[in-house]
Amino acid sequence: MNVKIIFRVLGFLLIVEGVAMLLAFGIALIYNEYDQNSFLISSGISIFSGVLLVLLTSGTRKEIGRKEGYIIVSFVWILFSFAGSLPYIISGTIPNFTNAFFETISGFTTTGSSIVSDIEALPHGILFWRSITQWLGGMGIIVLSLAVLPVFGIGGMQLFMAEVPGPTPYKLSPRIKQTARALWIIYLGFTITETLLLWLGGMSLFDAVCHSFTTMATGGFSTKQASIAHWSSPFIQYVVIVFMFLAGTNFTLPYLAFKGNLKSVFKDEEFRYYTLFVTGFSLVIFAGLLFSTGRDGEQAFRDSLFQVVSIITTTGFATDDYLNWIPILTILIFVLFFFGGSAGSTGGGIKIMRIVLLLKNSYYELRRMMHPQAVIPVKFNRRSVDAKIITNVLAFFIFYLIIFFASVVLFTILEPDMESSMGAVATCLGNIGPGLGNVGPAENFLHIEPLGKWFLSFLMLLGRLELFTVLVLFSPSFWKQ
């Protein structure tokens, strides 16, 4: 194993994080608030540590193998979260280390679960830092590095394979560097467009930028305690709905659309199922809200669509507290906790592609039992799916459910309320944000015991890296030559 290249890549990424802290320092400087020094000191520590690691590992072999890729991808989130918690601790906004780490890893993994009880009391620099941690984590710090590391002669295909969410990574270009650049151009373009629309809709420029960061990252951190519900403007809420939906799609599709290949977008089977699930759940919940509440038709439609898109894309914004809905509607929202966005999106969860493949394989298995001699392959986008992929999807689904149920059992020791335990585990494992019970949309995670926060932080990492990338590190065979 090439240990030096692991530390070298982590060093480069620490420098990237230090530069991001300087952006937050600029915001603190503009608003002339007390958090300025915290970003200067934190940035200095990150950049100095990164430069030191790079210098100490100069002259090492540049190749990154599969093992190195898994280790880098897993540990960079932990390292970034340790360093990223410094501004909270030094500024005194979150003086407790456990709470600061929880808030930071929740940001970088785009989970959006928070321990902050009064968000609007935070200085602008800290609010911006919360948002930018999600924006960087959304497309993936590793994907960002793919556009940078080749400059230093370091290849990154193994990093891309280990980090990109979904059953299979999508390459928009034969070269990985061009793929990363294309992804980031699309990501940045959507972010700028949403910022302008939210600004025109009545948000301040600062709020528009922060919410665009966390929308495109499907993260859900807000600058307001009431989240998007702070703005009663239907225009703002519909804009957020549209961009949450886009962030939950495979980023290959916007690339094809911009290239003028719209036919491929609408032919994509995952996109069609994704749209179908959003539409179906929204209409059912819309009907339920009309039947059970006195709200008018447009508001009921907007509230149902917003919550469905927010949860299925694992963004976690809220305009209504779904815990106050009739039980059947809350159950439907909880079911969406296990869906997730499309493969190749910034969303978490199981992913639409896996769910579709599971449903198809189950249906075809019934047909195979009725026709034992027939060869009935599972097809996706009119192509037969390799049996290895089906096996991988089944294994992922089983592991996901085992981890969920085992974690709920363990977490009930710290949180005896079963509803809250299920909500906390499901939302952290799925990188969603709000859960059920004491961690619902109107609550936060501050009351959870320190051990529980570390446990949930681990679940966030597991969910963000799609289980296997982290679990493989616990296999003894992984560390053998």
Long-range contacts (C-beta under 8 A, 24 or more apart in sequence): 1-65, 1-67, 1-68, 1-71, 2-60, 2-61, 2-63, 2-64, 2-65, 2-68, 4-57, 4-60, 4-61, 5-57, 5-60, 5-61, 5-62, 5-63, 5-64, 5-68, 5-154, 6-68, 6-71, 6-72, 6-75, 7-53, 7-56, 7-57, 8-53, 8-54, 8-57, 8-60, 8-154, 9-64, 9-72, 9-76, 9-145, 9-149, 9-154, 9-159, 10-50, 10-53, 10-72, 10-75, 10-76, 10-79, 11-49, 11-50, 11-51, 11-52, 11-53, 11-54, 11-57, 12-50, 12-54, 12-145, 12-148, 12-149, 12-152, 12-154, 13-50, 13-76, 13-79, 13-80, 13-141, 13-145, 14-46, 14-47, 14-49, 14-50, 14-53, 14-79, 14-80, 14-83, 15-46, 15-47, 15-50, 15-51, 15-54, 16-50, 16-141, 16-144, 16-145, 16-148, 17-46, 17-50, 17-80, 17-83, 17-84, 17-136, 18-42, 18-43, 18-44, 18-45, 18-46, 18-47, 18-50, 18-83, 19-43, 19-47, 20-132, 20-136, 21-46, 21-87, 21-129, 23-128, 23-132, 24-87, 24-125, 24-126, 24-128, 24-129, 24-132, 25-125, 27-124, 27-125, 27-128, 27-206, 28-123, 28-124, 28-125, 28-128, 30-124, 31-123, 31-124, 31-125, 33-123, 33-124, 33-125, 34-91, 34-123, 35-87, 35-91, 35-93, 35-123, 35-125, 35-126, 36-125, 37-90, 37-91, 38-86, 38-87, 38-88, 38-90, 38-91, 38-125, 39-87, 39-125, 39-129, 41-86, 41-90, 42-83, 42-86, 42-87, 42-90, 45-83, 45-86, 46-83, 46-86, 49-83, 62-152, 62-153, 62-154, 62-155, 63-155, 64-154, 64-155, 64-156, 64-157, 64-158, 64-159, 65-158, 66-158, 66-161, 66-162, 67-478, 68-158, 69-158, 69-159, 69-161, 69-162, 70-158, 70-162, 70-469, 70-472, 70-473, 70-478, 71-473, 72-142, 72-159, 72-162, 73-142, 73-159, 73-162, 73-163, 73-465, 73-469, 74-461, 74-465, 74-469, 74-470, 74-473, 76-141, 76-142, 77-105, 77-108, 77-109, 77-137, 77-141, 77-461, 77-464, 77-465, 78-105, 78-461, 80-104, 80-108, 80-141, 81-105, 81-108, 81-457, 84-108, 84-129, 84-133, 87-125, 87-126, 87-129, 88-126, 91-123, 91-125, 91-126, 93-122, 93-123, 93-126, 98-450, 98-453, 98-454, 99-446, 99-453, 101-453, 101-454, 101-457, 102-445, 102-453, 102-454, 102-456, 102-457, 103-130, 104-133, 105-457, 105-460, 105-461, 106-457, 106-460, 107-133, 107-134, 107-137, 107-219, 107-221, 108-133, 108-134, 108-136, 108-137, 108-141, 108-464, 109-137, 109-348, 109-431, 109-460, 109-461, 109-463, 109-464, 110-134, 110-137, 110-138, 110-217, 110-218, 110-219, 110-220, 110-314, 110-346, 110-348, 110-431, 110-464, 111-219, 111-220, 111-316, 111-348, 111-427, 111-428, 111-431, 111-432, 111-433, 111-460, 111-463, 111-464, 112-214, 112-219, 112-220, 112-221, 112-315, 112-316, 112-431, 112-432, 112-433, 112-434, 113-316, 113-424, 113-427, 113-428, 113-433, 113-434, 113-435, 113-439, 113-444, 113-445, 113-456, 113-460, 114-221, 114-433, 114-444, 114-445, 115-444, 115-445, 115-446, 115-453, 116-444, 116-446, 117-444, 117-446, 118-225, 119-222, 119-223, 119-224, 119-225, 120-223, 120-224, 120-225, 124-206, 127-206, 127-210, 127-223, 128-206, 128-209, 128-210, 130-210, 130-221, 131-209, 131-210, 131-211, 131-213, 131-214, 131-219, 131-221, 131-223, 132-213, 134-213, 134-214, 134-217, 134-219, 134-220, 134-221, 135-191, 135-213, 135-214, 135-216, 135-217, 135-219, 137-217, 137-219, 137-464, 138-187, 138-216, 138-217, 138-218, 138-219, 138-247, 138-346, 139-183, 139-184, 139-187, 139-217, 139-346, 140-164, 140-165, 143-180, 143-183, 143-184, 144-180, 144-184, 146-176, 146-177, 146-179, 146-180, 147-177, 147-180, 147-181, 147-184, 150-176, 150-177, 156-180, 162-465, 162-469, 163-465, 163-469, 164-344, 165-343, 165-344, 165-345, 165-346, 165-347, 165-348, 165-351, 165-464, 165-466, 166-250, 166-342, 166-343, 166-344, 166-345, 166-351, 166-353, 166-466, 167-343, 167-351, 167-353, 167-354, 167-357, 167-389, 167-392, 167-393, 167-396, 168-343, 168-389, 169-344, 170-250, 170-251, 170-252, 170-343, 170-344, 172-252, 172-255, 182-255, 183-251, 186-251, 186-254, 186-255, 186-258, 187-216, 187-251, 187-346, 190-216, 190-243, 190-246, 190-247, 190-254, 191-216, 193-243, 194-239, 194-240, 194-243, 197-239, 198-236, 198-239, 198-240, 201-231, 201-233, 201-235, 201-236, 201-239, 202-231, 202-233, 202-235, 202-236, 203-231, 203-236, 211-240, 212-243, 214-315, 214-317, 215-240, 215-243, 215-244, 215-247, 215-315, 215-317, 216-243, 216-246, 216-247, 216-346, 217-247, 217-346, 218-244, 218-247, 218-248, 218-313, 218-314, 218-315, 218-316, 218-341, 218-345, 218-346, 218-347, 218-348, 218-431, 219-315, 219-316, 219-433, 220-310, 220-315, 220-316, 220-317, 220-432, 220-433, 220-434, 222-317, 227-317, 227-318, 227-319, 227-441, 228-306, 228-317, 228-318, 228-319, 229-318, 229-319, 229-320, 234-298, 234-302, 237-302, 237-306, 237-319, 238-302, 240-306, 240-317, 241-302, 241-305, 241-306, 241-309, 244-309, 244-310, 244-313, 244-315, 244-317, 245-278, 245-309, 245-313, 247-313, 247-315, 247-341, 247-345, 247-346, 247-347, 248-274, 248-309, 248-312, 248-313, 248-314, 248-315, 248-341, 248-342, 248-345, 248-346, 248-347, 249-274, 249-341, 249-342, 249-345, 250-342, 250-343, 250-344, 250-345, 251-344, 251-345, 251-346, 252-344, 267-381, 268-381, 269-356, 269-380, 269-381, 270-342, 270-343, 270-352, 270-353, 270-356, 270-380, 270-381, 271-342, 273-352, 273-355, 273-356, 274-341, 274-342, 274-352, 277-312, 277-339, 277-352, 278-305, 278-308, 278-309, 278-312, 281-308, 281-312, 281-332, 281-336, 282-308, 282-309, 284-332, 285-325, 285-329, 285-332, 285-333, 288-325, 288-326, 288-328, 288-329, 289-325, 289-329, 292-325, 292-326, 292-329, 307-333, 308-333, 308-336, 311-336, 311-337, 311-339, 311-432, 312-336, 312-339, 312-340, 312-341, 312-347, 312-349, 313-340, 313-341, 313-345, 313-347, 314-340, 314-341, 314-347, 314-348, 314-349, 314-430, 314-431, 314-432, 314-433, 315-347, 315-432, 315-433, 316-427, 316-432, 316-433, 316-434, 317-433, 318-434, 318-441, 320-441, 321-440, 321-441, 321-442, 322-440, 322-441, 323-436, 323-437, 323-440, 323-441, 323-442, 330-436, 334-422, 334-423, 334-426, 334-436, 337-426, 337-427, 337-430, 337-432, 338-400, 338-426, 338-430, 340-430, 347-431, 348-430, 348-431, 348-432, 348-463, 348-464, 349-430, 349-431, 349-432, 349-463, 350-396, 350-397, 350-400, 350-430, 353-380, 354-393, 354-396, 354-397, 356-380, 357-385, 357-389, 357-390, 357-393, 358-393, 358-394, 358-397, 361-390, 361-393, 361-394, 396-466, 396-467, 396-468, 399-467, 399-468, 399-471, 400-429, 400-467, 403-429, 403-459, 403-462, 403-467, 404-429, 407-455, 407-459, 410-455, 411-452, 411-455, 411-456, 414-448, 414-449, 414-451, 414-452, 414-455, 415-448, 415-452, 424-448, 424-452, 424-456, 425-456, 425-459, 428-456, 428-457, 428-459, 428-460, 428-463, 429-459, 429-460, 429-462, 429-463, 430-463, 431-460, 431-463, 431-464
